Amino acid sequence: MCIIIVSIPLHMQGAPSNTKMQQDLTYAQVGDRFLKLDLYGSNTSNKKPLIVWVHGGAWRAGNKSSMPLKSLVKDGFSIASVDYRLTPEARFPANVHDIKAAIRYLRANSKRLGINTETIIIAGASAGGHLAALVGVTNGHALLEGDLGEHPDASSDVQAIVSFYGASNLTSILSQSTPHGLSVRIPALQLLLGSQPEDDVSLAELASPVFHVESSDPPLLLIHGDQDPQMPINQSHELVGVYQQAGAVVTMEVIHGAAHGGALFYDGHRLNLVKSFLKKYLIVIP
């Protein structure tokens, strides 16, 4: 399927000069609230899969304009950067319902948008990495699917996951955290869950990717800094462990000396790693 996009140039710092986008596409509505995404793409002969990007911000902040993978567009990928309801507006699982609704919208409108949605990669950073992993390991999960949008019959399944320094186990994250991490994570979890994890263990487990992993789950790439003061690297190690135990495909890249985010995670080496991972495990990538 080829990309055929009528769009406007994206004039953003750090964006490739040939990057184009379709901005503020409404994928669902909740009451008077319109949920939107931005769609990046520039190659009219594109046959590469779509990447769905989930921004971070401790589940309570951030927006779709924060999308650090723009250089992948010049390599032929299309990328949909998704806004979702933040926790001051709606608690979990609203954020997951929103992301899955966005995927259904993209699949249902793939021809009109000119994107290849036969294979979808979900990716995100920090809290977005957590949500990306959770969406990825819950293909077809009834409680997390939700009923938003106009395309209930479209699939929200994804075929690969890339998590940059994301959480994986909300029942263990606080015990692994630094004092700085606790100062960020305790109030963020309260907003996300409506309680602390120990006060509603079943909800914390529902929100934790490690409790959903099966052998059939999509290939997973994790990228994490070993000096992360906000999101303990053991969160990624835990997800690697359950993936390996299930016999599913997982790769982890540790960036030695790296903290929480920054240019190192999205430099040429790391983005080449992402491309190599996808090419290895998704044969459809040319």
C-alpha positions as CSV (number, residue, x, y, z in Angstrom):
1,M,0.0,0.0,0.0
2,C,1.5,3.4,-1.0
3,I,1.3,6.7,0.9
4,I,-0.6,9.3,-1.1
5,I,-0.8,12.3,1.2
6,V,-2.1,15.8,0.5
7,S,-0.4,17.7,3.3
8,I,1.4,20.8,4.4
9,P,5.1,21.1,5.1
10,L,6.1,20.7,8.7
11,H,8.4,23.5,9.8
12,M,9.7,22.3,13.1
13,Q,13.2,22.4,14.5
14,G,15.0,19.1,13.9
15,A,12.5,17.8,11.3
16,P,13.9,16.6,8.0
17,S,13.2,19.2,5.2
18,N,11.1,16.7,3.2
19,T,8.8,15.8,6.2
20,K,5.1,16.5,5.6
21,M,2.3,16.0,8.0
22,Q,-1.5,15.9,8.3
23,Q,-2.2,17.7,11.5
24,D,-5.0,17.4,14.1
25,L,-6.9,14.5,12.6
26,T,-9.8,13.6,14.9
27,Y,-9.8,9.9,15.7
28,A,-12.5,9.8,18.4
29,Q,-14.8,12.0,20.5
30,V,-15.6,11.7,24.2
31,G,-18.4,14.1,25.0
32,D,-17.3,17.5,23.8
33,R,-13.6,16.4,23.7
34,F,-12.1,15.7,20.3
35,L,-9.1,13.3,20.4
36,K,-6.6,14.0,17.7
37,L,-3.4,12.7,16.1
38,D,-0.7,14.0,13.7
39,L,0.3,11.9,10.8
40,Y,3.8,12.3,9.4
41,G,4.8,10.9,6.0
42,S,6.6,12.0,2.9
43,N,7.3,9.0,0.6
44,T,4.6,8.4,-2.0
45,S,6.1,4.9,-2.8
46,N,6.1,3.9,0.9
47,K,5.4,0.3,1.8
48,K,6.9,0.4,5.2
49,P,4.7,-0.2,8.3
50,L,3.2,2.6,10.3
51,I,4.7,3.6,13.6
52,V,2.2,4.9,16.3
53,W,4.0,7.2,18.8
54,V,2.9,7.7,22.4
55,H,4.4,10.7,24.2
56,G,5.5,10.7,27.8
57,G,4.9,13.1,30.6
58,A,4.2,10.9,33.7
59,W,0.7,10.1,32.2
60,R,-0.4,13.6,33.3
61,A,1.4,16.0,30.9
62,G,2.8,16.2,27.3
63,N,1.2,16.2,23.9
64,K,1.6,14.8,20.4
65,S,3.9,17.5,19.3
66,S,6.7,15.8,21.2
67,M,7.7,13.1,18.7
68,P,11.5,12.5,18.4
69,L,11.4,9.9,15.6
70,K,11.0,12.4,12.7
71,S,14.2,11.3,11.0
72,L,12.6,7.9,10.4
73,V,10.1,9.6,8.1
74,K,12.9,10.3,5.5
75,D,13.6,6.5,5.6
76,G,10.0,5.9,4.4
77,F,8.1,5.3,7.6
78,S,4.8,7.0,8.4
79,I,4.4,8.0,12.0
80,A,1.1,8.8,13.8
81,S,1.7,10.8,17.0
82,V,-1.3,10.4,19.3
83,D,-2.8,12.7,21.9
84,Y,-4.7,10.8,24.6
85,R,-6.6,11.8,27.7
86,L,-4.1,12.7,30.5
87,T,-4.7,11.6,34.1
88,P,-6.0,15.0,35.4
89,E,-8.8,14.5,32.9
90,A,-9.4,10.7,33.1
91,R,-7.8,7.8,35.0
92,F,-6.5,4.6,33.6
93,P,-7.6,2.8,31.4
94,A,-8.9,5.8,29.5
95,N,-5.4,6.4,28.0
96,V,-5.2,2.9,26.7
97,H,-8.7,3.0,25.4
98,D,-7.8,6.2,23.5
99,I,-4.6,4.7,21.9
100,K,-6.4,1.6,20.8
101,A,-9.2,3.8,19.3
102,A,-6.5,5.7,17.4
103,I,-5.1,2.5,16.0
104,R,-8.6,1.4,14.9
105,Y,-9.1,4.8,13.2
106,L,-5.8,4.5,11.3
107,R,-6.6,1.0,10.1
108,A,-10.2,1.9,9.0
109,N,-8.9,5.0,7.1
110,S,-5.6,3.6,5.8
111,K,-6.5,4.0,2.1
112,R,-7.7,7.5,2.5
113,L,-4.7,8.5,4.6
114,G,-2.3,6.6,2.3
115,I,-0.6,4.5,5.0
116,N,0.3,0.9,5.4
117,T,-1.5,-0.5,8.4
118,E,-1.2,-4.2,7.8
119,T,1.8,-4.0,10.2
120,I,1.8,-1.4,13.0
121,I,4.6,-0.7,15.4
122,I,3.7,1.0,18.6
123,A,6.5,3.1,20.3
124,G,6.7,5.5,23.1
125,A,9.0,7.1,25.8
126,S,8.8,7.1,29.6
127,A,5.0,7.0,30.5
128,G,4.4,6.6,26.8
129,G,6.8,3.7,26.7
130,H,4.7,2.1,29.4
131,L,1.5,2.7,27.5
132,A,3.1,1.5,24.3
133,A,4.2,-1.8,25.9
134,L,0.8,-2.2,27.6
135,V,-1.1,-1.7,24.4
136,G,1.3,-4.1,22.6
137,V,0.9,-7.0,25.0
138,T,-2.9,-6.7,25.3
139,N,-4.0,-7.3,21.7
140,G,-7.7,-8.2,22.0
141,H,-7.9,-7.7,25.7
142,A,-11.6,-7.0,26.4
143,L,-11.2,-4.7,29.4
144,L,-8.6,-2.5,27.7
145,E,-10.1,-2.3,24.2
146,G,-12.7,0.3,25.0
147,D,-15.5,1.3,22.7
148,L,-14.4,4.8,21.5
149,G,-14.6,5.9,17.9
150,E,-16.5,5.0,14.9
151,H,-14.6,1.9,13.9
152,P,-15.4,-0.9,16.4
153,D,-14.8,-3.6,13.8
154,A,-11.3,-2.5,12.9
155,S,-8.4,-4.2,14.7
156,S,-6.3,-2.4,17.3
157,D,-3.6,-5.1,17.2
158,V,0.0,-4.1,16.8
159,Q,2.8,-6.3,15.5
160,A,5.9,-4.8,17.2
161,I,6.7,-2.7,20.3
162,V,9.5,-0.2,21.0
163,S,9.7,1.2,24.5
164,F,12.1,3.9,25.4
165,Y,12.7,3.9,29.2
166,G,9.2,2.9,30.1
167,A,7.6,1.3,33.1
168,S,6.5,-2.3,33.1
169,N,5.4,-3.3,36.6
170,L,3.5,-0.7,38.7
171,T,3.5,-3.1,41.7
172,S,7.3,-2.9,42.0
173,I,8.3,0.4,40.6
174,L,8.2,2.3,43.9
175,S,10.4,-0.2,45.7
176,Q,13.0,0.3,42.8
177,S,12.9,4.1,42.7
178,T,15.4,6.7,43.9
179,P,14.1,9.4,46.2
180,H,13.8,11.7,43.2
181,G,11.9,9.0,41.4
182,L,9.5,8.6,44.3
183,S,8.8,12.3,44.3
184,V,7.7,12.0,40.6
185,R,6.1,8.6,40.6
186,I,4.0,8.6,43.8
187,P,1.8,11.6,42.7
188,A,1.8,10.3,39.1
189,L,0.5,6.9,40.2
190,Q,-2.1,8.4,42.4
191,L,-3.5,10.3,39.3
192,L,-3.1,7.3,37.0
193,L,-4.8,4.7,39.3
194,G,-6.8,6.8,41.7
195,S,-4.8,5.1,44.5
196,Q,-1.3,3.8,45.2
197,P,-0.5,0.4,43.7
198,E,-0.6,-1.5,47.0
199,D,-4.1,-0.1,47.7
200,D,-5.5,-1.6,44.5
201,V,-3.2,-4.4,43.4
202,S,-5.6,-5.8,40.8
203,L,-5.8,-2.5,39.0
204,A,-2.1,-2.0,39.2
205,E,-1.6,-5.4,37.7
206,L,-4.1,-4.6,34.9
207,A,-2.0,-1.5,34.2
208,S,1.3,-3.4,34.2
209,P,2.7,-5.1,31.0
210,V,4.5,-7.8,32.9
211,F,1.2,-9.4,33.9
212,H,-0.1,-9.8,30.4
213,V,2.9,-11.3,28.5
214,E,2.3,-14.4,26.4
215,S,4.4,-16.3,23.9
216,S,2.4,-14.9,21.0
217,D,3.1,-11.2,21.9
218,P,4.7,-8.9,19.4
219,P,8.5,-8.6,19.2
220,L,9.7,-6.0,21.8
221,L,12.7,-3.6,21.8
222,L,13.5,-1.8,25.0
223,I,16.0,1.1,25.2
224,H,16.9,2.3,28.7
225,G,19.7,4.2,30.4
226,D,21.4,2.6,33.4
227,Q,21.5,5.9,35.3
228,D,17.8,6.7,35.0
229,P,16.7,8.5,38.2
230,Q,13.0,8.6,37.2
231,M,12.2,5.3,35.6
232,P,14.2,2.4,37.2
233,I,16.1,0.3,34.6
234,N,14.9,-2.7,36.5
235,Q,11.5,-2.0,35.0
236,S,12.9,-2.9,31.6
237,H,14.8,-5.9,33.0
238,E,11.5,-7.2,34.5
239,L,9.8,-7.1,31.1
240,V,12.8,-8.7,29.4
241,G,12.6,-11.5,32.0
242,V,8.9,-12.3,31.5
243,Y,9.3,-12.1,27.7
244,Q,12.1,-14.6,27.8
245,Q,10.2,-16.9,30.2
246,A,7.2,-16.8,27.8
247,G,9.5,-17.5,24.8
248,A,8.6,-14.3,23.0
249,V,11.1,-12.2,21.1
250,V,12.8,-9.4,23.1
251,T,15.9,-7.2,22.7
252,M,17.2,-4.7,25.2
253,E,19.7,-1.9,24.6
254,V,21.3,-0.4,27.7
255,I,22.8,3.0,27.3
256,H,25.5,3.2,29.8
257,G,25.7,6.5,31.7
258,A,22.4,7.7,30.3
259,A,19.7,9.2,32.5
260,H,16.0,9.8,31.6
261,G,15.7,10.8,28.0
262,G,17.8,13.1,25.9
263,A,19.4,13.1,22.5
264,L,21.4,9.8,23.1
265,F,18.2,7.8,22.8
266,Y,17.3,9.1,19.4
267,D,20.7,9.5,17.7
268,G,21.7,7.7,14.6
269,H,23.0,4.6,16.4
270,R,19.8,4.1,18.3
271,L,17.4,4.8,15.4
272,N,19.5,2.4,13.3
273,L,19.0,-0.2,16.0
274,V,15.3,0.4,15.8
275,K,15.3,-0.1,12.0
276,S,17.5,-3.2,12.3
277,F,15.2,-4.7,14.9
278,L,12.1,-4.1,12.8
279,K,13.7,-5.4,9.6
280,K,14.8,-8.5,11.4
281,Y,11.5,-9.4,13.0
282,L,9.0,-7.8,10.5
283,I,9.9,-9.4,7.2
284,V,7.6,-6.9,5.3
285,I,10.1,-4.1,5.7
286,P,12.1,-3.6,2.5
